[in-house]
Structure formats: structure tokens, C-alpha cells
Amino acid sequence: MEYANKGDSDTALNEFARLIQANPDYTPAYQMSAQTLMKAGREDEARKMLQDGIACAGRTRNQHALSEMQALLDELR
């Protein structure tokens, strides 16, 4: 998130992708990645990331993250 906060979206997204690859059940990585994509105006990619994150949250039974990501996805529709 530090990269994203400094405006370095590409590096932040690369780090999120590495994190998801290493630990596909780490739900916050999907949400942070989607938020970064949204800020960068990359809405199609953000939708896909949110959908993947919602699936992850369902697998890990993280209802709070699931509802937050669903709200973000609803904003994009």
C-alpha cells in the first residue's frame, strides 16, 4: 500500500500480484489491488480483481471482506 499511497500504482500492483500468487487465500491483497486499480481508472481490471477477491473471501469465509468488496463492485456497475 505504501507504493500506492506514493502514487506508484504499477509497483503496488506488481507487489499485490506477487502476494496473491504466493498466498492466493490472502483476501486483503485482492481488495487493496482492486482499490489501486480503481484509483488508476482501470475499472475493468478492478472488476475482475473484486470478483476474484469475492471468490477468495467466500473460500476463506471472510464475510466482512466479501461484503466490502461487493460494495466496491456495486459502485463500478
Phi and psi in radians as a Rosetta constraint file:
Dihedral C 1 N 2 CA 2 C 2 CIRCULARHARMONIC -1.070 0.35
Dihedral N 2 CA 2 C 2 N 3 CIRCULARHARMONIC -0.710 0.35
Dihedral C 2 N 3 CA 3 C 3 CIRCULARHARMONIC -1.077 0.35
Dihedral N 3 CA 3 C 3 N 4 CIRCULARHARMONIC -0.784 0.35
Dihedral C 3 N 4 CA 4 C 4 CIRCULARHARMONIC -1.092 0.35
Dihedral N 4 CA 4 C 4 N 5 CIRCULARHARMONIC -0.733 0.35
Dihedral C 4 N 5 CA 5 C 5 CIRCULARHARMONIC -1.118 0.35
Dihedral N 5 CA 5 C 5 N 6 CIRCULARHARMONIC -0.475 0.35
Dihedral C 5 N 6 CA 6 C 6 CIRCULARHARMONIC -1.560 0.35
Dihedral N 6 CA 6 C 6 N 7 CIRCULARHARMONIC 0.032 0.35
Dihedral C 6 N 7 CA 7 C 7 CIRCULARHARMONIC 1.545 0.35
Dihedral N 7 CA 7 C 7 N 8 CIRCULARHARMONIC 0.120 0.35
Dihedral C 7 N 8 CA 8 C 8 CIRCULARHARMONIC -1.688 0.35
Dihedral N 8 CA 8 C 8 N 9 CIRCULARHARMONIC 1.260 0.35
Dihedral C 8 N 9 CA 9 C 9 CIRCULARHARMONIC -1.075 0.35
Dihedral N 9 CA 9 C 9 N 10 CIRCULARHARMONIC -0.725 0.35
Dihedral C 9 N 10 CA 10 C 10 CIRCULARHARMONIC -1.067 0.35
Dihedral N 10 CA 10 C 10 N 11 CIRCULARHARMONIC -0.781 0.35
Dihedral C 10 N 11 CA 11 C 11 CIRCULARHARMONIC -1.152 0.35
Dihedral N 11 CA 11 C 11 N 12 CIRCULARHARMONIC -0.732 0.35
Dihedral C 11 N 12 CA 12 C 12 CIRCULARHARMONIC -1.034 0.35
Dihedral N 12 CA 12 C 12 N 13 CIRCULARHARMONIC -0.809 0.35
Dihedral C 12 N 13 CA 13 C 13 CIRCULARHARMONIC -1.136 0.35
Dihedral N 13 CA 13 C 13 N 14 CIRCULARHARMONIC -0.637 0.35
Dihedral C 13 N 14 CA 14 C 14 CIRCULARHARMONIC -1.107 0.35
Dihedral N 14 CA 14 C 14 N 15 CIRCULARHARMONIC -0.717 0.35
Dihedral C 14 N 15 CA 15 C 15 CIRCULARHARMONIC -1.178 0.35
Dihedral N 15 CA 15 C 15 N 16 CIRCULARHARMONIC -0.700 0.35
Dihedral C 15 N 16 CA 16 C 16 CIRCULARHARMONIC -1.096 0.35
Dihedral N 16 CA 16 C 16 N 17 CIRCULARHARMONIC -0.731 0.35
Dihedral C 16 N 17 CA 17 C 17 CIRCULARHARMONIC -1.084 0.35
Dihedral N 17 CA 17 C 17 N 18 CIRCULARHARMONIC -0.724 0.35
Dihedral C 17 N 18 CA 18 C 18 CIRCULARHARMONIC -1.117 0.35
Dihedral N 18 CA 18 C 18 N 19 CIRCULARHARMONIC -0.722 0.35
Dihedral C 18 N 19 CA 19 C 19 CIRCULARHARMONIC -1.109 0.35
Dihedral N 19 CA 19 C 19 N 20 CIRCULARHARMONIC -0.770 0.35
Dihedral C 19 N 20 CA 20 C 20 CIRCULARHARMONIC -1.152 0.35
Dihedral N 20 CA 20 C 20 N 21 CIRCULARHARMONIC -0.677 0.35
Dihedral C 20 N 21 CA 21 C 21 CIRCULARHARMONIC -1.118 0.35
Dihedral N 21 CA 21 C 21 N 22 CIRCULARHARMONIC -0.717 0.35
Dihedral C 21 N 22 CA 22 C 22 CIRCULARHARMONIC -1.303 0.35
Dihedral N 22 CA 22 C 22 N 23 CIRCULARHARMONIC -0.576 0.35
Dihedral C 22 N 23 CA 23 C 23 CIRCULARHARMONIC -2.490 0.35
Dihedral N 23 CA 23 C 23 N 24 CIRCULARHARMONIC 1.415 0.35
Dihedral C 23 N 24 CA 24 C 24 CIRCULARHARMONIC -1.125 0.35
Dihedral N 24 CA 24 C 24 N 25 CIRCULARHARMONIC -0.189 0.35
Dihedral C 24 N 25 CA 25 C 25 CIRCULARHARMONIC -1.754 0.35
Dihedral N 25 CA 25 C 25 N 26 CIRCULARHARMONIC 0.220 0.35
Dihedral C 25 N 26 CA 26 C 26 CIRCULARHARMONIC -1.537 0.35
Dihedral N 26 CA 26 C 26 N 27 CIRCULARHARMONIC 1.561 0.35
Dihedral C 26 N 27 CA 27 C 27 CIRCULARHARMONIC -0.970 0.35
Dihedral N 27 CA 27 C 27 N 28 CIRCULARHARMONIC -0.739 0.35
Dihedral C 27 N 28 CA 28 C 28 CIRCULARHARMONIC -1.012 0.35
Dihedral N 28 CA 28 C 28 N 29 CIRCULARHARMONIC -0.484 0.35
Dihedral C 28 N 29 CA 29 C 29 CIRCULARHARMONIC -1.104 0.35
Dihedral N 29 CA 29 C 29 N 30 CIRCULARHARMONIC -0.650 0.35
Dihedral C 29 N 30 CA 30 C 30 CIRCULARHARMONIC -1.153 0.35
Dihedral N 30 CA 30 C 30 N 31 CIRCULARHARMONIC -0.773 0.35
Dihedral C 30 N 31 CA 31 C 31 CIRCULARHARMONIC -1.151 0.35
Dihedral N 31 CA 31 C 31 N 32 CIRCULARHARMONIC -0.785 0.35
Dihedral C 31 N 32 CA 32 C 32 CIRCULARHARMONIC -1.133 0.35
Dihedral N 32 CA 32 C 32 N 33 CIRCULARHARMONIC -0.682 0.35
Dihedral C 32 N 33 CA 33 C 33 CIRCULARHARMONIC -1.118 0.35
Dihedral N 33 CA 33 C 33 N 34 CIRCULARHARMONIC -0.779 0.35
Dihedral C 33 N 34 CA 34 C 34 CIRCULARHARMONIC -1.080 0.35
Dihedral N 34 CA 34 C 34 N 35 CIRCULARHARMONIC -0.734 0.35
Dihedral C 34 N 35 CA 35 C 35 CIRCULARHARMONIC -1.096 0.35
Dihedral N 35 CA 35 C 35 N 36 CIRCULARHARMONIC -0.699 0.35
Dihedral C 35 N 36 CA 36 C 36 CIRCULARHARMONIC -1.141 0.35
Dihedral N 36 CA 36 C 36 N 37 CIRCULARHARMONIC -0.736 0.35
Dihedral C 36 N 37 CA 37 C 37 CIRCULARHARMONIC -1.098 0.35
Dihedral N 37 CA 37 C 37 N 38 CIRCULARHARMONIC -0.716 0.35
Dihedral C 37 N 38 CA 38 C 38 CIRCULARHARMONIC -1.075 0.35
Dihedral N 38 CA 38 C 38 N 39 CIRCULARHARMONIC -0.786 0.35
Dihedral C 38 N 39 CA 39 C 39 CIRCULARHARMONIC -1.107 0.35
Dihedral N 39 CA 39 C 39 N 40 CIRCULARHARMONIC -0.513 0.35
Dihedral C 39 N 40 CA 40 C 40 CIRCULARHARMONIC -1.483 0.35
Dihedral N 40 CA 40 C 40 N 41 CIRCULARHARMONIC 0.012 0.35
Dihedral C 40 N 41 CA 41 C 41 CIRCULARHARMONIC 1.340 0.35
Dihedral N 41 CA 41 C 41 N 42 CIRCULARHARMONIC 0.301 0.35
Dihedral C 41 N 42 CA 42 C 42 CIRCULARHARMONIC -1.735 0.35
Dihedral N 42 CA 42 C 42 N 43 CIRCULARHARMONIC 1.213 0.35
Dihedral C 42 N 43 CA 43 C 43 CIRCULARHARMONIC -1.172 0.35
Dihedral N 43 CA 43 C 43 N 44 CIRCULARHARMONIC -0.672 0.35
Dihedral C 43 N 44 CA 44 C 44 CIRCULARHARMONIC -1.088 0.35
Dihedral N 44 CA 44 C 44 N 45 CIRCULARHARMONIC -0.758 0.35
Dihedral C 44 N 45 CA 45 C 45 CIRCULARHARMONIC -1.176 0.35
Dihedral N 45 CA 45 C 45 N 46 CIRCULARHARMONIC -0.639 0.35
Dihedral C 45 N 46 CA 46 C 46 CIRCULARHARMONIC -1.114 0.35
Dihedral N 46 CA 46 C 46 N 47 CIRCULARHARMONIC -0.722 0.35
Dihedral C 46 N 47 CA 47 C 47 CIRCULARHARMONIC -1.029 0.35
Dihedral N 47 CA 47 C 47 N 48 CIRCULARHARMONIC -0.806 0.35
Dihedral C 47 N 48 CA 48 C 48 CIRCULARHARMONIC -1.094 0.35
Dihedral N 48 CA 48 C 48 N 49 CIRCULARHARMONIC -0.747 0.35
Dihedral C 48 N 49 CA 49 C 49 CIRCULARHARMONIC -1.122 0.35
Dihedral N 49 CA 49 C 49 N 50 CIRCULARHARMONIC -0.713 0.35
Dihedral C 49 N 50 CA 50 C 50 CIRCULARHARMONIC -1.140 0.35
Dihedral N 50 CA 50 C 50 N 51 CIRCULARHARMONIC -0.699 0.35
Dihedral C 50 N 51 CA 51 C 51 CIRCULARHARMONIC -1.091 0.35
Dihedral N 51 CA 51 C 51 N 52 CIRCULARHARMONIC -0.756 0.35
Dihedral C 51 N 52 CA 52 C 52 CIRCULARHARMONIC -1.123 0.35
Dihedral N 52 CA 52 C 52 N 53 CIRCULARHARMONIC -0.696 0.35
Dihedral C 52 N 53 CA 53 C 53 CIRCULARHARMONIC -1.156 0.35
Dihedral N 53 CA 53 C 53 N 54 CIRCULARHARMONIC -0.672 0.35
Dihedral C 53 N 54 CA 54 C 54 CIRCULARHARMONIC -1.126 0.35
Dihedral N 54 CA 54 C 54 N 55 CIRCULARHARMONIC -0.708 0.35
Dihedral C 54 N 55 CA 55 C 55 CIRCULARHARMONIC -1.100 0.35
Dihedral N 55 CA 55 C 55 N 56 CIRCULARHARMONIC -0.727 0.35
Dihedral C 55 N 56 CA 56 C 56 CIRCULARHARMONIC -1.093 0.35
Dihedral N 56 CA 56 C 56 N 57 CIRCULARHARMONIC -0.807 0.35
Dihedral C 56 N 57 CA 57 C 57 CIRCULARHARMONIC -1.071 0.35
Dihedral N 57 CA 57 C 57 N 58 CIRCULARHARMONIC -0.627 0.35
Dihedral C 57 N 58 CA 58 C 58 CIRCULARHARMONIC -1.144 0.35
Dihedral N 58 CA 58 C 58 N 59 CIRCULARHARMONIC -0.746 0.35
Dihedral C 58 N 59 CA 59 C 59 CIRCULARHARMONIC -1.075 0.35
Dihedral N 59 CA 59 C 59 N 60 CIRCULARHARMONIC -0.695 0.35
Dihedral C 59 N 60 CA 60 C 60 CIRCULARHARMONIC -1.655 0.35
Dihedral N 60 CA 60 C 60 N 61 CIRCULARHARMONIC 0.033 0.35
Dihedral C 60 N 61 CA 61 C 61 CIRCULARHARMONIC 1.031 0.35
Dihedral N 61 CA 61 C 61 N 62 CIRCULARHARMONIC 0.712 0.35
Dihedral C 61 N 62 CA 62 C 62 CIRCULARHARMONIC -1.735 0.35
Dihedral N 62 CA 62 C 62 N 63 CIRCULARHARMONIC 1.444 0.35
Dihedral C 62 N 63 CA 63 C 63 CIRCULARHARMONIC -1.117 0.35
Dihedral N 63 CA 63 C 63 N 64 CIRCULARHARMONIC -0.631 0.35
Dihedral C 63 N 64 CA 64 C 64 CIRCULARHARMONIC -1.089 0.35
Dihedral N 64 CA 64 C 64 N 65 CIRCULARHARMONIC -0.873 0.35
Dihedral C 64 N 65 CA 65 C 65 CIRCULARHARMONIC -1.117 0.35
Dihedral N 65 CA 65 C 65 N 66 CIRCULARHARMONIC -0.676 0.35
Dihedral C 65 N 66 CA 66 C 66 CIRCULARHARMONIC -1.032 0.35
Dihedral N 66 CA 66 C 66 N 67 CIRCULARHARMONIC -0.814 0.35
Dihedral C 66 N 67 CA 67 C 67 CIRCULARHARMONIC -1.188 0.35
Dihedral N 67 CA 67 C 67 N 68 CIRCULARHARMONIC -0.639 0.35
Dihedral C 67 N 68 CA 68 C 68 CIRCULARHARMONIC -1.142 0.35
Dihedral N 68 CA 68 C 68 N 69 CIRCULARHARMONIC -0.764 0.35
Dihedral C 68 N 69 CA 69 C 69 CIRCULARHARMONIC -1.213 0.35
Dihedral N 69 CA 69 C 69 N 70 CIRCULARHARMONIC -0.596 0.35
Dihedral C 69 N 70 CA 70 C 70 CIRCULARHARMONIC -1.117 0.35
Dihedral N 70 CA 70 C 70 N 71 CIRCULARHARMONIC -0.683 0.35
Dihedral C 70 N 71 CA 71 C 71 CIRCULARHARMONIC -1.111 0.35
Dihedral N 71 CA 71 C 71 N 72 CIRCULARHARMONIC -0.724 0.35
Dihedral C 71 N 72 CA 72 C 72 CIRCULARHARMONIC -1.121 0.35
Dihedral N 72 CA 72 C 72 N 73 CIRCULARHARMONIC -0.730 0.35
Dihedral C 72 N 73 CA 73 C 73 CIRCULARHARMONIC -1.101 0.35
Dihedral N 73 CA 73 C 73 N 74 CIRCULARHARMONIC -0.710 0.35
Dihedral C 73 N 74 CA 74 C 74 CIRCULARHARMONIC -1.080 0.35
Dihedral N 74 CA 74 C 74 N 75 CIRCULARHARMONIC -0.596 0.35
Dihedral C 74 N 75 CA 75 C 75 CIRCULARHARMONIC -1.120 0.35
Dihedral N 75 CA 75 C 75 N 76 CIRCULARHARMONIC -0.563 0.35
Dihedral C 75 N 76 CA 76 C 76 CIRCULARHARMONIC -1.414 0.35
Dihedral N 76 CA 76 C 76 N 77 CIRCULARHARMONIC -0.209 0.35
